[in-house]
Amino acid sequence: MEFPIISAIQRLQVYETKARYYIIGSNATETAFRVLKVDRQEPKELVIHDDKHVYNKVDVRKLLEMIASGNTKVTSKQKQIDNSLLKCVAAYGIVGFVRFLEGYYMVLITKRSAAAVIGGHVIYKIEDTVMLYIPTIPSDKYLHPDEPKYVKMFQSVDLSSDFYFSYSYDLTHTLQYNMAQAVDPKFGPPTQADKDEQNVYGVKVKPETLYVWNHFLTQPFKADPNSDWVLPIIHGFIAQANLYIYGKSVYITLLARRSNKFAGPRFMKRGANSQGAVANEVETEQIVQDMSVTQLHHGRVSSYVQMRGSIPLYWSQDISKMVPKPAITIDKRDPYFHTAGLHFNRCLYRYGSPVILLNLVKRREKRRHESLLADEYKDCKTYLNQFLPPDRQMIYIGFDMAHYTKKQSNDVFDRLAGISRFCVKQTGFFLHLPQMREGFWSQEEYEGVKGFKTSTGCKQTGAVRTNCVDCIDRTNTAQFAVGKCALAYQLCALGVLPVPDLDFDTDCVTMLEELYEDQGNTIALQYGGSNLVHRIEGYRKIAPWKAHSVDIFNTLSRYYSNAFSDMEKQQAMNVFLGVFLPRENEPCIWDLPTDFYLHNPDVQGSTLNRKRYTMWCDQPIFDHLPLPYDEACKTRNCLVQVMSKDDEAVNMFFENYKPYRLTELKAFNKDMEKCIRHYKPRIYRTPTPSPFERRVSMDGRDSRQRDFCLVSWLAAFSRRRSNLQFQSLSQELSRTISVKDSTASTSSSTSEDATSSSASSIEGDIVTTSSDDEGNEYFQRRPRELNEDTEENLYDLDLSRFEEDEFTQELYKRYVDIGAADQSKLSEANVPHLFSSPKIDPLGEYTSDIYSVEEPTVSHTSLDVYFRYVECGMAGASDPAPANRDIYRNYIKQLYM
């Protein structure tokens, strides 16, 4: 059995002397301590010493006392002045070390908060950091004038915003990789002696540097990459929701990792660099776990991985002109697509095949803008695919999402639902079931689902790579559609759903939609400078009336950020990630006209190291397809140790539940931000609060269903009442709602024009023909009519149980008539029941009027206490009693005598 090795350093205490910094690191239970010494005498060099010795609490206390006594000064008057060993900060981890033009700085994590739990592994979000200058500064020390500017630029990268870490879980790899076998099979299973001694394999995985944002800051530890002092940190988004299903908790975790290669704001970074890294590359992983069993290897868990990234070509947009949409320029045309080949080679290495290219850029434009990239992207796919076998080729899907959504009768999610089902079936999804029954994959629900089947589930082979121009708004909506389809298959495989199908307007999909909305807003703020402009509800055509003004505000905010602050963000990222290294007597980063040569080091007067034009994919990766070659290399990139099962380094029970701590009333599992109870109504029509039932939202989320229910209520009351004015109002409102429904139909084939537009909206390696074709089932959704007789509305108020209650009916009729009738024409003659109040019995009995206040009765004891209190305030405290004097005298004797 394999278990991840938990970091032995989770708490830090930093002590300083004039000569050194002493960093005391301890494990979570504070039973084992390590010491890291940082020299402060070197002005511009970093000297770190790790003695590798493990101390207990008594030994480390003696060590600190010895350091303090060795640094104590004694004057001629024999007076000790202990001003050497000082405790300066308490922290939870070391981010790294950085140097600009003077000495080194040390960055520490001082505050953290739990963001998610994956199989008992706690994921933390950085809340606050501190930056300490290491060298001792003499009073007459000359500092470089540019040093403060670099420090301010480095600190502008806010580490307390969307940076995450974990002591036991590798956030830089996918769940499928982390659960893959790390022990080389040639060593065989554990021996009988190991089983008798209850030994297990402890595994420490080498992190993927592509997603480690403090990789440059941890270079001083590069000699020992498995050091416990190294804490990999990722940048992106992590959120978790609790899908509470009839007493069973199912956690849905959305994890987004941003790449640290070719990173930068929106217009600063476009396309790809010479090494195949693309702009705004984000890997999104959707993890679903049945929390009945906490540990991953013993529990039921599933994940699905997709990614987004800019089109891997040499293209850019000129931002010198103040225009909202700068013209797109293809800077370099490579007939052999060398850069794109490097990028897709890494995709095959990490995900396997097939790689599905979901391209959402515009194809129908009056003036060619985005279509330039679409044509070049298709040529790139065609050229690279000719060197791959047919079953390993990349799949291209082009969908002009912006053009398709312009027609009011078109439903974008009908198209995206078909595309998503096709993609999920092509790639499969990761699934781990400890006890899988025979014939599981032969069921009708999983017909056509590919992937690499195993004895305990399935492995995902390939991934969906989604892009638009910015990879923000349209991309996030498409990823939500793919995630929704994948979630249906995941829940069905875990035994939660009978069929892999999820409807909109259910609590589960509403929760998932908010997760993807939060992810989209976070990525948009990081890359674009504002929240999402086009949200998911906008593409569903159910956005509220104020959504348009919010979109205008976000557009202006994004334009301002791109025009005035993106250059500073790019410079700060270049310094933080080590792309630019400040040096004396060389130009500063703000003096450089461009950072092109910083991100493209291969083109600085040297010849590019090109691969063969006919073999852009590495041979080991090619031979291992469709499985990702990254997992095959795991046995060579891991540190494996034989450890006792009760060792704290592999004890996940201690890591998750922390029994050594005092009980806290506020726990993460109880106060999760997104829980299914936050989406449920307070009033149910039926006692079945399933998160998979379609709801009629009373808060305006689905305005068409809300208006339908409103018309139904008004029509019901109009039949009961003979008020002509009320009937005319109801009919007028019904006509208004019917017009709205006719223009916002949920069916994508309401007319021949819509059908033809739907058929031509998607291009690529999937075919859509007539509606009678069996293959077109991906692009049609079952029509659902809102009918109270055929479908149940859990959120609808059932007024039938109040029909026999005349008192309640009279109150409700008055309420409806007041809101519906013209207030200026109200009179006692035409609506007399509005002015005749029904008899209302009081709920409580009072001796007098309920609005009067009676003086309470105060006892004599209370009056005496109050009088003594007032007298003490006016005249001062009274003399204590003799008994109290004796107690105080004894206390002083014991304390000082």
Secondary structure, 3 states (H helix, E strand, C coil): CEEECCCCCCEEEEEECCCEEEEEEECCCCCCEEEEEEECCCCCCCCEEECCCCECHHHHHHHHHHHHHHCCEECCCCCEECCCCEEEEEECEEEEEEECCCCEEEEEEEEEEEEEEECCEEEEEEEEEEEEECCCCCCCCCCCCCHHHHHHHHHCCCCCCCEEECCCCCCCCCHHHHCCCCCCHHHCCCCHHHHHCCEEEEEEECCCHHHCCCCCCCHHHCCCCCCCCCCCCEEEEEEEEEEEECCEEEEEEEEEEECCCCCCCCCCCCCECCCCCECCCEEEEEEEEECCCCCCCCCCEEEEEEEECCCCCEEEECCCCCCCCCCEEEEECCCCCHHHHHHHHHHHHHHCCCEEEEECCCCCCCCCCCHHHHHHHHHHHHHHHCCCCHHHCCEEEEECHHHHCCCCCCCHHHHHHHHHHHHHHHHCCEEECCCCCCCCCCCHHHCCCCCEEECCEEECCCEEEEECCCCCHHHHHHHHHHHHHHHHHHHHHCCCCCCCCCCCCEHHHHHHHHHHHHHHHHHHHHHCCCCCCCCHHHHCCCCCCCHHHHHHHHHHHHHHHHHHCHHHHHHHHHHHCCCCCCCCCCCCHHHCCCCHHHHCHHHCCCCCCCCCCCCCCCHHHHHHCCCCHHHHCHHHCEEEEEEECCCHHHCHHHHHHCCCCCCCCCCCCCCCCEEHHHCCCCCCCCCCCCCCCECCCCCCCCHHHHHHHHHHHHHHHHHHCCCHHHHHHHHHHHHHHHHHHHHCCCCCCCCHHHHHHHHCCEEECCCCCCCCCHHHHHHCCCCCCCCCCCCCCCCCCCHHHHCCCHHHHHHHHHHHHHHHCCHHHCCCCCCHHHCCCCCCCCCCCCCCCCCCCCCCCCCHHHHHHHHHHHHHHHHCCCCCCHHHHHHHHHHHHHHHC
